[in-house]
Amino acid sequence: MKTASRYDVVIAGAGPAGLVSALNLTGHGYRIALIDKSAYPREKTCGDALSGKALAVLKRLPGGIYHDFLNIPRKTPSTGIRFVSPAGTVLDLPFPEIGSQDPPGYLIKRSIFDHFLLEKVKHCRDIDVFESRRIDDVILDSEGVVIHCEGSVVRCSVVVGADGAHSMIARKLTTIRNTHRQHSTGIRAYYQDVAPGAPTGFIELHFLKEILPGYLWIFPMAEGQFNVGLGVQSSWLKKSGVNLPRWTDQLISDNSWLSDRFAQSKRVTGWEGWGLPMDYPKRKVAGERFLLCGDAAGLVDPFSGEGIGNAMFSGEMAARHILRCLQINDFSVPSMNPYVQELHKSLDRELRTSRIMQKLAYSASLFNFVTSRATRNEKIRKMMMAMYTDMDVKSELTRPGFYFRLLFG
Ligand SMILES: Cc1cc2nc3c(=O)[nH]c(=O)nc-3n(C[C@H](O)[C@H](O)[C@H](O)COP(=O)(O)OP(=O)(O)OC[C@H]3O[C@@H](n4cnc5c(N)ncnc54)[C@H](O)[C@@H]3O)c2cc1C
């Protein structure tokens, strides 16, 4: 490591969770290290869709970062969602107009977005950034946390595990087991020249019967590219033994409304795959001298597969609790526990609802019924839309009244 190897906080991983955590820890008089195994700008296998939740955290970051984000040229505002049911029924849900400067979501390559935030962190004088440094081991001793990093040893009072879906920090400091049942696998590739299907700026979710409760997505990116991908349950993938990239190519060519759109297209990258951990709240997310956030805490939404928003949200929350622990110099389990409690209070209801929606999405006939009902009923359409933009409305799904309105509304 290039500088002193004693820090107050080490953040493992410079994805959205770690970066937001760093940007909220700066300026309080503590010494912080942010360590990532990659050299930036780096790719991260993702759909590249930033939701309203991610933007809300971005807006709260200090130093006008959101304003600078708005000036990044290579991003696309998302203007609505197109659902395609297993029977092929199309449902277009335009996002409500909030003003041209403030759309509810954006599509931006992770290589650009994460690099943008990392550059902001590099301007913080109290944070040392280490790229291309893999953390190999983490142990607790009587004086604090000891991190082994490619032959060097770094010490700190507390570590933030923001090292993603295959978190080393989670594996070493908790008894985590990767349960395939609450885990999905996704692949994505970038395409050029996909024929337009949905209105401009719409993200498309194709719920093909073969992959329920997963879906195939087509997201419009800047410079005429499309992020195309597919997410399935890891348990199904393991059982079926299919080759996901080959199978996805086959699915596209077997569905006439997709194959027409891809007929003149060109895949400009290979298929890349990665995991989506969804097992929160089963995971232990904090303990003596550590907190986990983002994918390391299993915070991906089980229905939508969205994880950037919760990664940023939990990174922000982790920073607040670490500052509290640093002030009282107490990193014991009881001192870390308020993070666990606040995370539960903020996310449990929302993620429980998503789990219910994921279960409902197993049924192609139910999916077809809801979609065709929504094409004819403005109220249901508005409710479905609000479920994507308003978490309170999403919780409606846990109430019996929702189903009454769905059937008879
Ligand atoms: C195919 C696919 C599509 C997706 N689409 C979307 C989407 O459209 N919208 C959305 O919101 N979410 C999406 N997600 C989920 C989203 O990508 C993640 O939830 C999000 O990246 C989590 O952020 P994070 O900071 O927790 O982890 P990550 O972004 O994974 O960052 C972790 C960082 O830790 C580093 N690291 C890992 N191990 C070590 C180590 N040992 N030492 C040092 N550094 C280490 C990595 O290099 C990485 O930079 C998708 C996921 C997949 C797989």
The ligand as an SDF file (V2000), in Angstrom:
LIG
                    3D

 53 58  0  0  0  0  0  0  0  0999 V2000
  -27.1000   -9.3230  -14.9230 C   0  0  0  0  0  0  0  0  0  0  0  0
  -27.4220   -8.3240  -13.8480 C   0  0  0  0  0  0  0  0  0  0  0  0
  -28.2640   -7.2450  -14.1270 C   0  0  0  0  0  0  0  0  0  0  0  0
  -28.5700   -6.2980  -13.1440 C   0  0  0  0  0  0  0  0  0  0  0  0
  -29.3240   -5.2080  -13.4750 N   0  0  0  0  0  0  0  0  0  0  0  0
  -29.5780   -4.2610  -12.5570 C   0  0  0  0  0  0  0  0  0  0  0  0
  -30.2550   -3.0480  -12.9110 C   0  0  0  0  0  0  0  0  0  0  0  0
  -30.5690   -2.8010  -14.0890 O   0  0  0  0  0  0  0  0  0  0  0  0
  -30.5340   -2.1560  -11.9320 N   0  0  0  0  0  0  0  0  0  0  0  0
  -30.1570   -2.3620  -10.6450 C   0  0  0  0  0  0  0  0  0  0  0  0
  -30.4620   -1.5210   -9.7850 O   0  0  0  0  0  0  0  0  0  0  0  0
  -29.4610   -3.4710  -10.2810 N   0  0  0  0  0  0  0  0  0  0  0  0
  -29.1440   -4.4120  -11.1940 C   0  0  0  0  0  0  0  0  0  0  0  0
  -28.3890   -5.5100  -10.8640 N   0  0  0  0  0  0  0  0  0  0  0  0
  -27.8810   -5.6260   -9.4860 C   0  0  0  0  0  0  0  0  0  0  0  0
  -26.6980   -4.6490   -9.2650 C   0  0  0  0  0  0  0  0  0  0  0  0
  -25.7350   -4.8490  -10.2870 O   0  0  0  0  0  0  0  0  0  0  0  0
  -26.0870   -4.8690   -7.8990 C   0  0  0  0  0  0  0  0  0  0  0  0
  -27.1100   -4.9790   -6.9480 O   0  0  0  0  0  0  0  0  0  0  0  0
  -25.1490   -3.7220   -7.5010 C   0  0  0  0  0  0  0  0  0  0  0  0
  -24.0340   -3.6560   -8.3460 O   0  0  0  0  0  0  0  0  0  0  0  0
  -24.6850   -3.8980   -6.0460 C   0  0  0  0  0  0  0  0  0  0  0  0
  -23.7410   -2.9190   -5.7340 O   0  0  0  0  0  0  0  0  0  0  0  0
  -22.6020   -3.2250   -4.6460 P   0  0  0  0  0  0  0  0  0  0  0  0
  -21.8490   -1.9700   -4.4520 O   0  0  0  0  0  0  0  0  0  0  0  0
  -23.2150   -3.8900   -3.4560 O   0  0  0  0  0  0  0  0  0  0  0  0
  -21.6850   -4.3550   -5.3070 O   0  0  0  0  0  0  0  0  0  0  0  0
  -20.8490   -4.3160   -6.6750 P   0  0  0  0  0  0  0  0  0  0  0  0
  -21.3960   -3.3300   -7.5940 O   0  0  0  0  0  0  0  0  0  0  0  0
  -20.7480   -5.7280   -7.1050 O   0  0  0  0  0  0  0  0  0  0  0  0
  -19.4130   -3.8030   -6.2210 O   0  0  0  0  0  0  0  0  0  0  0  0
  -18.5750   -4.6280   -5.4470 C   0  0  0  0  0  0  0  0  0  0  0  0
  -17.1300   -4.1890   -5.6630 C   0  0  0  0  0  0  0  0  0  0  0  0
  -16.3050   -4.9670   -4.7950 O   0  0  0  0  0  0  0  0  0  0  0  0
  -15.1110   -5.3280   -5.4670 C   0  0  0  0  0  0  0  0  0  0  0  0
  -14.5780   -6.5360   -4.8210 N   0  0  0  0  0  0  0  0  0  0  0  0
  -15.1540   -7.7640   -4.7730 C   0  0  0  0  0  0  0  0  0  0  0  0
  -14.3810   -8.6200   -4.0770 N   0  0  0  0  0  0  0  0  0  0  0  0
  -13.2750   -7.9230   -3.6980 C   0  0  0  0  0  0  0  0  0  0  0  0
  -12.0990   -8.2540   -2.9570 C   0  0  0  0  0  0  0  0  0  0  0  0
  -11.8820   -9.4820   -2.4700 N   0  0  0  0  0  0  0  0  0  0  0  0
  -11.1730   -7.2810   -2.7560 N   0  0  0  0  0  0  0  0  0  0  0  0
  -11.3740   -6.0230   -3.2300 C   0  0  0  0  0  0  0  0  0  0  0  0
  -12.4750   -5.6520   -3.9530 N   0  0  0  0  0  0  0  0  0  0  0  0
  -13.4120   -6.5850   -4.1560 C   0  0  0  0  0  0  0  0  0  0  0  0
  -15.5470   -5.5350   -6.9170 C   0  0  0  0  0  0  0  0  0  0  0  0
  -14.4730   -5.3520   -7.8200 O   0  0  0  0  0  0  0  0  0  0  0  0
  -16.6410   -4.4540   -7.0830 C   0  0  0  0  0  0  0  0  0  0  0  0
  -16.1230   -3.2670   -7.6440 O   0  0  0  0  0  0  0  0  0  0  0  0
  -28.0520   -6.4610  -11.8120 C   0  0  0  0  0  0  0  0  0  0  0  0
  -27.2110   -7.5390  -11.5250 C   0  0  0  0  0  0  0  0  0  0  0  0
  -26.8880   -8.4630  -12.5280 C   0  0  0  0  0  0  0  0  0  0  0  0
  -25.9660   -9.5990  -12.2060 C   0  0  0  0  0  0  0  0  0  0  0  0
  1  2  1  0
  2  3  1  0
  2 52  2  0
  3  4  2  0
  4  5  1  0
  4 50  1  0
  5  6  2  0
  6  7  1  0
  6 13  1  0
  7  8  2  0
  7  9  1  0
  9 10  1  0
 10 11  2  0
 10 12  1  0
 12 13  2  0
 13 14  1  0
 14 15  1  0
 14 50  1  0
 15 16  1  0
 16 17  1  0
 16 18  1  0
 18 19  1  0
 18 20  1  0
 20 21  1  0
 20 22  1  0
 22 23  1  0
 23 24  1  0
 24 25  2  0
 24 26  1  0
 24 27  1  0
 27 28  1  0
 28 29  2  0
 28 30  1  0
 28 31  1  0
 31 32  1  0
 32 33  1  0
 33 34  1  0
 33 48  1  0
 34 35  1  0
 35 36  1  0
 35 46  1  0
 36 37  1  0
 36 45  1  0
 37 38  2  0
 38 39  1  0
 39 40  1  0
 39 45  2  0
 40 41  1  0
 40 42  2  0
 42 43  1  0
 43 44  2  0
 44 45  1  0
 46 47  1  0
 46 48  1  0
 48 49  1  0
 50 51  2  0
 51 52  1  0
 52 53  1  0
M  END
$$$$
